[in-house]
């Protein structure tokens, strides 16, 4: 009996090693990637930057062809029925002037902490009013490229302050956006490292995945995904029938993982444990191997903070060369 059990264990180990080897081999091939940038007004301000100056510097210096912006519900409709999109209007206008195409994120969850951006007054019934306002406002805008409905709505682990988030509203919300605008594709996103992508693949025209190479646990310990072959992303995408053209990296780590700390309070040496110029170059190389046609870089506000506050232009220069 022990002999049989040992053989079974050896067979399982051999199968795992073969699969792992195949995934590494499938990671050798590189694919052309078009890069874009995610921008967040509030995060730029949080870093002590003039957010408009930062945004214009991004457009003027880096010249991204694609950018990702958020229509945050708690900013646009602070009081029910009273909408203010002045800042977003300005960002869209400047994007159009610079011939950049925008992914617009709408919903209960939009990028950046605390992940969910739902007004205190809001109820489930009022989500539709805000979504309708945003879609009707921008669906004919020359800068609009794609709608992103929610941000990682099907994530399987607790992350962010999302006690009022209702996953059951996602499918109706996607259908509602499509009913208002059938000209633009819809992207749904999920965690690349810890998501299964089923819901996002089923509902969206485009699948967006995060790519993080090294993070910090809530306890402050470093966790690296260096062991994960790039082929894993490609395999998951293809198994769920997502082609190269309709598979994007919605969030590519290009800033340190801060665990809520402000960069002013963390040494550069400590920040480099999760993001350095070498780590960033390696992440770009890795991204070219996962079989995605487009990738949105995450961290432009920090690159500009490094440039303006620390006199370190290496990240800004790298991105300038990359996007050229």
C-alpha positions in Angstrom: 0.0 0.0 0.0 2.8 2.4 0.9 4.5 1.6 -2.4 1.4 2.5 -4.4 0.9 5.7 -2.4 4.6 6.7 -3.0 4.1 6.1 -6.8 1.0 8.2 -6.9 2.8 11.1 -5.1 5.7 10.8 -7.5 3.4 10.9 -10.5 1.6 14.0 -9.1 4.9 15.8 -8.5 6.1 14.9 -12.0 2.9 16.2 -13.5 3.2 19.5 -11.6 6.8 19.9 -12.7 5.9 19.2 -16.3 3.1 21.7 -16.2 5.3 24.3 -14.6 8.0 23.7 -17.2 5.5 24.1 -20.0 4.3 27.4 -18.5 7.9 28.7 -18.3 8.5 27.7 -21.9 5.3 29.4 -23.0 6.7 32.6 -21.3 9.6 32.9 -23.7 7.7 34.4 -26.6 7.3 38.2 -26.5 4.2 40.1 -27.8 3.9 43.7 -28.9 2.4 45.9 -26.1 1.0 49.4 -26.4 1.4 51.2 -23.1 -1.0 53.6 -21.4 -1.1 55.4 -18.1 -3.6 55.5 -15.2 -4.0 58.9 -13.6 -5.7 59.9 -10.4 -6.3 63.5 -9.4 -6.6 62.8 -5.7 -3.5 60.7 -5.5 -1.4 63.5 -7.1 -2.8 66.0 -4.5 -2.1 63.5 -1.7 1.5 63.4 -2.8 1.7 67.2 -2.4 1.6 67.8 -6.2 -0.4 70.3 -8.2 -2.6 67.7 -9.9 -3.3 69.8 -13.0 0.4 70.4 -13.5 1.1 66.7 -13.0 -1.5 65.7 -15.5 -0.3 68.2 -18.2 3.3 67.1 -17.6 2.2 63.5 -18.2 0.5 64.5 -21.5 3.2 66.9 -22.7 6.4 65.0 -21.7 5.4 61.3 -21.8 2.8 61.7 -24.6 0.8 58.5 -23.8 -1.5 57.3 -26.5 -3.8 55.8 -23.9 -4.8 56.9 -20.4 -7.3 55.7 -17.8 -9.4 58.0 -15.7 -12.0 57.5 -13.1 -15.5 59.0 -12.8 -15.6 58.7 -9.0 -19.1 58.6 -7.7 -18.4 60.3 -4.4 -16.7 63.2 -6.2 -19.2 63.6 -9.0 -22.4 63.3 -6.9 -21.6 64.5 -3.4 -25.2 65.5 -3.0 -27.8 63.3 -4.6 -29.0 64.7 -7.9 -26.3 67.4 -8.0 -23.6 66.4 -10.5 -20.2 68.2 -10.8 -17.8 66.9 -13.5 -15.7 70.1 -13.9 -12.4 68.4 -13.1 -13.1 65.4 -15.2 -14.3 67.6 -18.1 -11.0 69.4 -18.0 -9.0 66.1 -18.0 -11.1 64.8 -20.9 -10.6 68.1 -22.9 -6.8 68.0 -22.4 -6.7 64.3 -23.4 -8.6 65.2 -26.6 -6.2 68.1 -27.3 -3.2 65.7 -26.9 -4.9 63.0 -29.0 -5.0 60.5 -26.1 -7.7 57.9 -25.9 -9.4 57.4 -22.5 -10.6 54.4 -20.6 -13.3 55.8 -18.3 -14.0 53.9 -15.1 -17.5 54.1 -13.7 -19.2 52.4 -10.8 -19.2 51.6 -7.1 -15.5 50.6 -7.3 -12.9 52.8 -9.0 -9.1 52.7 -8.8 -7.1 53.8 -5.7 -7.8 53.4 -2.0 -10.3 53.0 -0.4 -11.3 51.1 -3.6 -15.0 51.7 -3.2 -16.0 55.3 -3.7 -19.7 55.3 -2.8 -21.3 58.5 -1.4 -22.5 58.1 2.2 -26.0 59.0 1.1 -26.2 56.5 -1.7 -28.5 53.5 -2.1 -28.5 50.8 -4.7 -31.3 52.4 -6.5 -29.3 55.6 -7.0 -26.4 53.9 -8.8 -28.3 54.0 -12.0 -28.8 57.8 -11.9 -25.1 58.4 -11.6 -24.1 55.9 -14.2 -26.6 57.3 -16.7 -25.3 60.8 -16.1 -21.7 59.9 -16.7 -22.3 57.7 -19.8 -24.6 60.3 -21.4 -22.1 63.0 -20.6 -19.1 61.3 -22.2 -20.3 58.7 -24.7 -19.8 61.1 -27.7 -16.6 62.7 -26.4 -13.8 62.5 -28.9 -11.4 61.3 -26.2 -13.5 58.3 -25.0 -12.1 54.9 -26.0 -13.5 52.3 -23.6 -15.8 52.1 -20.6 -14.5 50.2 -17.6 -17.4 49.1 -15.4 -16.3 48.7 -11.8 -12.7 47.9 -10.8 -11.9 44.3 -9.9 -15.6 43.7 -8.8 -15.2 39.9 -8.4 -12.1 39.9 -6.3 -12.2 36.9 -4.0 -10.4 38.4 -1.0 -11.1 41.4 1.3 -9.3 44.5 0.0 -10.3 48.1 0.6 -13.2 49.7 2.5 -16.1 48.2 0.6 -18.7 47.3 3.1 -21.5 48.7 0.9 -20.3 47.2 -2.3 -22.9 44.9 -4.0 -21.5 42.5 -6.5 -25.0 41.6 -7.6 -25.3 45.0 -9.3 -22.4 44.5 -11.7 -24.1 42.5 -14.4 -27.2 44.8 -14.5 -24.8 47.8 -14.6 -22.8 46.4 -17.5 -26.1 45.8 -19.4 -27.3 49.3 -18.5 -24.1 50.9 -19.9 -24.4 48.9 -23.1 -28.0 50.1 -23.5 -26.9 53.7 -23.2 -23.8 53.4 -25.4 -23.5 50.5 -27.9 -20.6 52.1 -29.7 -17.8 51.7 -27.1 -16.5 48.4 -25.7 -16.6 47.6 -22.0 -13.7 46.3 -20.0 -14.1 44.3 -16.8 -11.0 43.8 -14.6 -9.8 41.2 -12.1 -6.8 40.5 -10.0 -4.1 38.9 -12.1 -2.4 37.0 -9.3 -5.5 36.0 -7.1 -8.4 36.1 -9.5 -10.1 33.5 -11.6 -11.5 36.0 -14.2 -14.7 34.1 -14.9 -17.1 36.9 -14.1 -15.0 39.6 -15.8 -14.5 37.4 -18.9 -18.2 36.6 -19.1 -19.5 40.2 -18.9 -16.9 42.3 -20.6 -15.8 42.8 -24.2 -12.3 43.2 -22.9 -10.6 41.5 -20.0 -8.2 43.6 -17.9 -5.8 42.1 -15.4 -3.6 43.5 -12.7 0.1 42.6 -12.8 2.0 43.0 -9.5 5.5 41.5 -9.1 6.2 42.3 -5.4 3.9 43.5 -2.7 3.7 43.9 1.1 1.3 41.9 3.3 -0.8 43.8 5.8 1.9 42.8 8.4 4.6 44.5 6.3 6.2 41.3 4.9 7.4 41.3 1.3 5.7 38.8 -1.0 7.2 38.2 -4.5 5.4 36.8 -7.5 8.8 36.1 -9.2 7.9 32.4 -9.2 4.8 32.9 -11.3 5.5 32.3 -15.1 4.1 34.9 -17.4 2.4 32.1 -19.3 -0.1 31.6 -16.5 -1.8 34.9 -17.5 -1.9 33.9 -21.2 -3.2 30.4 -20.4 -6.0 31.8 -18.2 -7.0 34.4 -20.8 -7.1 31.9 -23.6 -9.0 29.3 -21.6 -11.7 31.9 -21.1 -11.7 32.8 -24.8 -9.9 36.2 -24.5 -7.9 36.9 -27.6 -4.6 38.9 -27.6 -6.6 41.9 -29.0 -9.1 41.8 -26.2 -6.8 41.1 -23.3 -5.2 44.1 -21.5 -3.2 44.8 -18.4 -5.4 47.3 -16.7 -3.0 48.0 -13.8 0.8 47.3 -14.2 2.7 48.0 -10.9 5.1 50.8 -11.5 5.2 52.4 -8.0 6.2 51.1 -4.5 3.7 49.2 -2.4 3.2 51.6 0.6 0.7 49.9 2.8 -1.0 53.2 3.4 2.2 55.1 4.3 3.0 58.4 2.6 6.3 58.4 0.6 7.5 61.4 2.6 7.6 59.1 5.6 9.3 56.1 4.0 13.0 56.1 3.0 13.8 55.7 -0.7 15.7 52.5 0.2 12.6 51.1 1.7 10.5 52.1 -1.3 13.0 50.4 -3.6 12.2 47.0 -1.9 9.0 47.0 -3.9 9.8 49.4 -6.8 13.2 50.3 -8.3 14.3 51.1 -11.8 15.5 47.5 -12.2 12.3 46.1 -10.9 10.3 48.3 -13.3 12.4 47.3 -16.3 11.9 43.6 -15.3 8.1 44.2 -15.0 8.0 45.7 -18.5 9.8 42.7 -19.9 7.5 40.3 -18.0 4.4 42.1 -19.3 5.6 41.6 -22.9 5.4 37.9 -22.3 1.8 37.5 -20.9 0.0 37.8 -24.3 -1.8 41.1 -23.6 -2.0 43.8 -26.4 -2.2 46.8 -24.1 -1.0 47.7 -20.6 -1.8 50.7 -18.3 1.0 51.7 -16.1 0.2 52.4 -12.4 2.3 55.1 -10.7 2.7 58.2 -12.8 2.0 60.4 -9.8 4.9 58.8 -7.9 7.3 59.1 -10.9 6.5 62.9 -10.9 6.9 63.1 -7.1 10.3 61.5 -7.5 11.2 63.9 -10.2 9.8 67.1 -8.5 10.4 66.3 -4.8 13.5 64.1 -4.9 15.2 65.3 -8.1 15.2 61.7 -9.4 14.2 61.6 -13.1 15.1 58.0 -13.9 11.5 56.8 -13.8 10.2 59.7 -15.8 13.0 59.3 -18.3 12.4 55.6 -18.7 8.7 56.1 -19.4 9.4 58.9 -21.8 11.6 56.5 -23.8 9.1 53.6 -23.5 6.1 55.7 -24.7 8.0 57.1 -27.6 
